[in-house]
Amino acid sequence: MSEYKGMAYLKKKLSSKASRVNVRYDYYHMKNGLTDMGKMIPPSYNWIRPVLGWCAKAVDTLADRIVFDSFEDNTFYVNEIFDNNNRDVFFDSAILSALVSSCCFVYISADETGYPRLQVIDGSNATGIIDPITNMLREGYAVLDRDNNFNPTIEAYFTAEQTEIYRRGYDVEIYDNPAPYPLLVPIIYRPDAVRPFGHSRISRACMELVQEAMRTLRRSEVSAEFYSFPQKYILGLSDDAEKMDKWGATMSSLLTITKDDDGGNPTVGQFQQQSMSPYSEQLKSIASLFAGETGLTLDDLGFATSNPASCEAIRAAHENLRLTARKAQRTFGSGFLNVAYLAACVRDNTAYMRYAFSDIKPQWLPIFEPDSAALSGVGDAILKINQAVPDYLGAKGIRQLTGIEGENNG
């Protein structure tokens, strides 16, 4: 045990990182505060707090494109493990959490019969020491449950030898680990040598651009009041005239202003009405920067730019998004394979060698499903390829291209 840093070290590490994850979840849930640096907003308008869902759109647009299909060459029957753990909810939850917090963790435990259970834990509730070669943990720590005050009630410490469960008010529970690695597996989005736990989809640039857009929306909301009721003036009104009800004069469609004692007529005028177009142009400019940062288009952010496009046009407009999704598929696939490997060790109570699972490959559905017009072109391409190289594309290859499963695929 001397080579481990220990649970206390990991708790301190999680405490230092959790706030960053929680900030990004605030932006995803649109609960982030507004940092207003201006002093021109009247205090009576401070209650205006715009809400903008661009960060959620950036995450959801990518998460909805990344759809896990199954593991090919299912030698160890790992697909059945995910089928028995609500695979649709499990994969979507893991992918979404990893995109927001840069990484999530999968906690593997055994039920009463010894069958593996899989639980997704977000990055603010788990951490560990990662092995840069295998991308699995050397040791890990996770908060499995919290009370209403967000204080941990159930904690777990993971090593290659055992899993320790700490319940508040109870003795520690120790379970032997049949696998050669801790039963806490990281699912990482865009890892690199400097940041092995990856990068969040909600980057600092995304958060700053959302702040700029929210300030623009707030200024436009305040200006809309003056835009709706432009300022007016009256020149030459006698000092002896009855005091005018300004609000009533603003709302009235007919005003009566009599001559003064000398027979002079007051002059009524209106200041030039404020234009709202600078705010809409500024907001669109910020949206363009956000779209460039995330690989989205202005249409995705609510600025209509053209008529509904075909599948090929959508694919071309989202080329950066497609490349980002491909990159995410590779890293997520490695993490899910690690989950399958350790879950199989728990199920069979056997410490398998990791290279025994090297032939098991994760398969994904197409990032952009072709429409009916594109299917015709795909069909012609498949026919020509199979004529040149007989039986080169079969049912599996066609499913990867189209996302359509044939009736005879089993």
LUMPA-322036 format. One record per residue: x, y, z of N, C-alpha, C in turn. Coordinates in steps of 0.05 Angstrom, whole numbers, plus 5000, padded with zeros to 4 digits. Layout:
N
XYZXYZXYZ ...
//
This chain:
410
501649765000500050005000501750255000 504350235003506050465006506250624981 505650504957505850644932503450814927 501350784942498950944939499151214954 497851414942497851684955495851694977 493851524976491951514998489351674993 487351605009484751725005484752025013 486252095033486252375041487352555019 489452465006490552614983488552654961 487052434955485152444933482752624940 481952624965479752804974480553094971 483053154978484053424975484153504945 485053314929485153364900482453414888 480453254896477753294886476653564895 477253644920476253894930477254134914 479754114904480954334889479854344860 478854124850477954114822474954134819 473454064840470554044838469254304830 470354534840469054794835469154854805 471254774791471354824762469254674747 468754424756466754254743463954374749 463454464774460854574781460254824765 462354984760461855234744460855154716 462054954704461254874678458454744678 457754604699455054504701453054734704 453854954718452155184720451655314692 453655324676453355424649451655244632 451954974636450354784621447354804629 446854834655444154854665443055134664 444555324653443755604650443155734676 444755664697444455784723446855954730 448456014710450856184716450056474721 451656604737451056884743452057064721 451257314722452057514703454157704715 456457714702458557904711458258164695 456958354708456358614694458458814702 460058904683462159104689461359384683 458959424672458059694665456759834688 456760104687455460264708453260434697 452360374672450360544659447560434664 447260184674444660064678443460184704 441060304702439760414726439360194747 439660264773439360054794436659924793 434560054784431959934783431659714762 433659684745433659474725435559254731 436659254755438559044763437258764764 434658754766433258494768433358344741 434058474720434058344693436458154692 435957894690438057694689437557524664 438757594641438257434617439357144621 438156964606438856674606439556594578 441756474574442656394547443556104547 442555944528443155664528445155574508 447055744501449055674481450855444490 451755454515453455234525452054964525 449554964533448054714532447754624503 447354814485447054744457449654624446 451954734454454554634445454954354454 454254294479454554024490452553824478 450053904477447953724468448253654438 449053854422449353804394451453594388 453653604403455753404400454853134412 453753144436452952894450450852744434 448952884421446952754405448052624380 450352714371451652594347453252344354 454052314379455752094387453951874399 453351674383451551454391453051194390 453451074413454850814414453050594404 454150414387452650194377453149934393 455449824390456049574404459049514401 459949304414462649204411462748984390 464549014371464848814351466748594362 466448344352467948114362467448084392 464948024399464048014426464947754440 467647714441468747464451467947414480 468147614497467647574525464747644533 463047674513460147734518459847994535 461348194527461248444541458848614534 457748574510455348724502453048664521 452848414531450748344549450948494576 453448554584453748704609452448974607 452849114584451649374581448649354576 447749144562444849104558443449074585 444748954604443548904631443949144650 445149354640445549594656444449844642 442049804629440750034616442550174597 443450044576445450144558444750414546 442350464539441550714527442050944546 441250914571441651124591444551144598 445850914601448650904610450451054591 450450994566452251114547451651414543 449151484541448451764538449251934563 448851814586449651954611452651994613 454151784606457051794608458151994588 457151994563458152174543457552464550 455052514559454352794566455952894589 456252734610457852814633460752864626 461952704609464652744601465052994585 463153064568463353304552463153554570 461553554591461253784608463753814626 464453594640466553614660469253514652 469653464626472153364614472553074619 471552964640471652674645469552604665 468452364662466752244682467951974690 466751844709467851594719465651384721 466351134715464450914717465250744741 463450724760463950554784462850274779 464550074781463749804776463549654803 461249534808460949374832459349124825 459248934844457848684839455248684855 453148584843450548564858450548304875 448248234885448048004903448847744889 448547734863449247484848452047494837 453547714841456147744830456347864802 454047944791453948064764454648364767 456248464748457248744750454948954746 455049154763453349394760455049634752 453949804736455350034725453950284734 455450474746454350734755456150954745 454951154732456451384721456651594743 459051694748459551904768460852144754 459752384758460852614745463552694756 464952874742467652944749467853104775 465653214786465853354811465653174835 465152914831464852724853466752494852 468752504834470652284833473252384821 475452254828478052324817479852084822 482352104814484251884817486951954806 488751764808491451784796491451614771 491851734748491451594723494151474713 493951244701496251124687496251224659 498351374650498251494624498551284601 499251044607499550844587496850704581 495550614602493050474599490550654601 490850894610488651084615486650974635 487650794652486050704675487350814700 485950794723486950904747488750714763 490750834776492350684795490950664822 489550884829487850884853485751104848 483451074861481251264857479651324881 478151534880476351614902473851724890 471551664902468951764892467051804915 465452014912463152064930460651934917 459651734930457351584919454651704927 454551864949452051974957452652214975 450852414974451052654990448452715003 448452855026446052935039444953195027 442953305040441653555029443553795030 445553785048447553995050450053935033 449853735016452053664997454453555012 454153465036456353335050456353035043 458652915039458752625032457552455054 455952265046454852065064455951785058 456651735032457851485024460251545006 462551455014465051494999466351224992 467951224971469250974963472151034956 473850854963476750874957477450624942 478650654918479150434900482150384897 482950134899485650044892485449794875 487749704866487749454850487149214867 487549234894487049004911484248994922 483049224927480449224941478949494937 476449484944474749724944473749774972 474150004983473350075010470950275009 468850195023466450365024466150475052 465950745053465650885078462851015079 461150905098458551015103458551175129 457551415128457551575152456051445175 457451405197456251275220456550975221 457850855200458150565199461150495196 461750245202464450145198465050125168 467650135162468450125134467849845123 466949835098466449575084468649535064 469949305064472149245046471349005028 471649045002470948834983473448774966 474148524964476448444947475848504918 477948594904477748664876478948434859 477248304843478248084826479748184801 479448434795480748554771483448654777 485248684758487948784763488149084764 485849234762485849524764483549614782 483649854793481449954809478849954793 476649904807474049884794472750164791 474350354783473350624777474750704751 473250734729474450764703473751044692 475751204684475251464673474351454643 472451614637471551654609472251944602 474251984584475552244581474952364554 474552624554474152774529476652934522 477852884500480253024489482553034509 483652804518485952814536488552884520 490552974534493153014522495252974544 497853004537499952944556499953144579 499153384574499153584596496653554614 494353494602491853464617490753184611 491752984626490852704620487852664625 486652834642483752804647482152974628 483353074607481853194585481153484588 479453574569478553844567475453844566 474254044578471354064577470454184550 468154094541466954214517466254514522 465654574547465054854554467754984562 469055094543471655214548471455494560 473755604568473755874579472756074559 473456034534472456214513469456204511 468255964513465355934511464056084534 465156064558463856194581464156494579 466356594569466756884566464856994545 464556854523462756944502459856944511 459156754527456456754538456056994556 458057064572457857294589457457554572 458957574551458757804533455957814521 454957594512452257584500450057654521 450457554546448457614567448457914573 450858034574450858324579449558484556 449958384531448658514508445658484510 444658254518441758214521440658394543 442158424564441258584586441058884578 443158974564443059254554440759294535 440259104517438159124498435459124512 435158974533432658964548432059234561 434059354572433759614584433159824563 434559814541434160004519431459974506 430259734508427659694496425559864509 425959924535423960094549424060374537 426460474532426660744520425960744490 426360514478425560484449422560484447 421160364466418260354465416960624471 418260774489417261044496419461244493 419861344468421961544464421361804479 423561944486423262184502422162414485 420362574498419062804485419663054501 419163274488419663534502417563734494 417263934511415464164506417064424511 417164594491418564854494416465074495 416965264512415265504514412865474531 412865264548410565224566410665424589 408465554595408365764616408965634643 410265794660410865694687408265664703 406165814695403665794710401965564701 402865414680401265194670401064974691 398764834690398364614709400464394704 401464294726403564084725402463844709 403963754689403063544672403663264683 401763084681402262804688403862674666 406462634671408262534650407462254640 406762074659406061804651403461804635 401561964644399061984629399462104602 401262304600401762424574403162224555 404762054567406161854550404161654538 402261564554400361354546398061464530 397461724533395161844520395561874490 393461824474393561864445392862154437 391762314455391062584448391762764472 393362964467394163164487392863434480 392063574501390963844498392764044513 393964224498395764424509394764694500 393864854519392665114513394765324509 393965554498395765784495396265914522 398566054524399066194549397666464549 398066614570396666874572397367064549 399667044538400467214516399767104489 398366884489397466774463399566604449 401666544463403766374451403166084452 403965944431403565654430406165504437 406065324457408365154463409164974440 411764914438412764744417413164464429 411864264416412163984425413963834405 415863684416417663534399418463274411 419963114396420862854405423762804397 425362704416428062634410428162394391 430362374377430662154358430461884372 428861704361428461454374430961274373 431561144395433860974396433560724379 435660644366435560414348436460164364 435059944358435759684371437659514354 438159604330439859444312442759404321 443959604335446759544344446959314363 444859274380444859044398444658774383 442858764364442458524349444958464332 446258664322448758614307451058524325 451158644349453258554368452758274377 450258204382449557934390450257724369 449657794344450357614322453357584319 454857804323457757784322458857604343 457757624367458557444389457857154382 455457114371454556844363456456724342 457456894324459356794304461956694317 462856844337465256754351464756494366 462456474379461756224393461455994374 460256034351459955824332462755724322 464555914318467255834310468755684331 468155744356469455614379468555324382 465955274375464755014381464154844356 464654954333464054804308461154804301 459554984312456755004305456355204283 453955244275453255454255451355654268 451055884255449156084265446355984267 445655794249442955674250442655524276 444755384285444555244310444055424334 445055674332444855864354442456044352 440655984333438156134331438156364311 440156384294440256594273439856464246 437456484236436856354210438456494188 439856324172441456434151440656334123 439156114122438456004096436055824099 435155724076432955534076433855264087 431955084095432754824104434554684084 436754574094438854454077438554154076 439854034056439853744053441853624073 441853364073443753224091446653294084 447253304058450053364050450753654057 448853834054449454114062449854144092 448254004108448654014137451353894144 452053674131454653544137456953734130 456753874107458854064099459154294118 456854394128456854624146457954544174 457754294180458654194207461154024204 462854094186465253924182467053924208 467354154220468954164245467554004267 464954014268463453854288463853554283 463953474257464253194251467053104259 469053264255471753184263471953174293 470653354307470653344336469253094347 467053024334465652784342467352534337 468852524315470552294309472752274331 473852494338475952494359474752394385 472352484392471052394417470452104416 469651994393469051714391471451544397 473751624389476151464394476851454424 476751684437477451684466475251554482 472751604476470551484490470551174486 471151094462471250804456473250664473 475650784477477650674494476750644523 475350854533474350844560472150634564 470350614545468250414547469350124545 471450094530472749834528474049764555 475249964568476349914595474149834615 471849954612469649884630468749594624 468649524599467849254592469849044602 472449114600474548934610474348884640 474149094655474049054684471348934693 469149004679466648884686466648584681 468048504659468248214654469848074675 471948204685473548094707471748054732 470048244738468248224761466248004757 465147984733463047784727464147504730 466547464718467747194718469547144742 469947344759471747324782474547224773 475447344752478047264740479547514732 482147524738483847744730484947704702 483247774682484147744654486447934648 488047854628490148034618488748234599 489748474600488448684584488648634554 490848524545491148474516489248274505 487948114523486047924513483548054501 483148314507480848464497481548644474 484048614463484948794442483448774416 482248534411480748494386477848594388 476948674411474248774414474249074407 472749144387472849424377470049554381 470049794392467449944394466450044367 463950014363462650104338460650324344 460550524326458850754330456950784307 454650904312452850974291453851214276 452951264251453851494236453351754251 455251934248455052204261452752354247 452552334221450352454206448852234191 446452174200444851974186443952074159 444351924138443552024111440552034108 439652234093436752244087436152074062 433652074053432851904031434451954006 435052214001436552283976439352183978 440652204002443352114005443551814005 441451674014441451384014441751263986 440651403967440851313939443751323930 445151543936447951563929449651363943 449051303969450551103985450150833972 447650773964447050513952448650473926 448850683910450350663885453350613891 454350753911457150723919457750443929 455950333945456350063956456349863933 454449903914454349713891456849723875 457949953870460449973854462849863868 462949913895465149803910465149503911 462749383914462549093915462948963888 462449123867463049013840466049013835 467449213845470349223842471749023860 470749003885471848813905469448663916 468948423906466548273914466348233945 463948293954463248263983465048424001 466048653991467748824008466048954031 463649054024461949174043459548984049 459348894074457148724082455248874099 453648724115451648844132452749034153 455048964165456349134185457349394173 458649374150459549624137457349804129 455149694119452849854110451649984135 451449844157450349964181452050194191 454650174189456350394197456050634179 455450594154455050814135452350944138 450350784143447550884141446150894168 447050724187445650704213443250524211 442750404189440350234185441149944189 439649804206440149524211438149354195 439249174179437648994163436048794180 433948684168432248504183433648234189 435648164173436947914176439647934190 440048154204442648194218442748064245 440447964255440347824280440048004304 
//
